[in-house]
């Protein structure tokens, strides 16, 4: 059975230090994302490398940021 990457259905509980939690929140605000979505993006970047390479206008290409 192939993995279905179209939906995020599996949950993982993660514990952060106070500093990590504050930094995650700051990154989420900076990128206008929720903390959960920012954590998702960071995990994807860690697993698969940089996903969102900005184009010349400074915005990502369609589908490059994996946001729903």
C-alpha positions, 0 to 999 in steps of 0.5 A, spaced: 500 500 500 502 506 497 503 512 502 497 517 501 500 524 502 494 528 500 492 528 507 495 529 514 491 524 518 497 522 523 498 526 530 505 526 533 505 529 540 512 533 541 515 536 547 519 543 546 523 547 551 521 554 553 526 557 548 524 552 542 517 553 543 518 561 543 522 561 537 517 556 534 511 561 535 516 567 532 517 563 526 510 562 525 508 569 526 513 571 521 511 566 516 503 567 518 502 560 519 499 556 525 504 553 530 502 546 528 503 548 521 510 551 522 512 545 525 510 541 520 514 545 515 520 545 519 519 537 519 518 536 512 524 541 511 528 537 515 526 530 512 526 532 505 530 539 504 528 546 503 521 545 500 520 553 498 525 556 494 522 563 492 521 565 485 524 572 483 517 576 486 519 573 493 513 568 493 514 561 493 511 557 487 505 554 487 504 548 492 512 549 494 510 550 501 505 544 502 500 549 506 493 546 505 
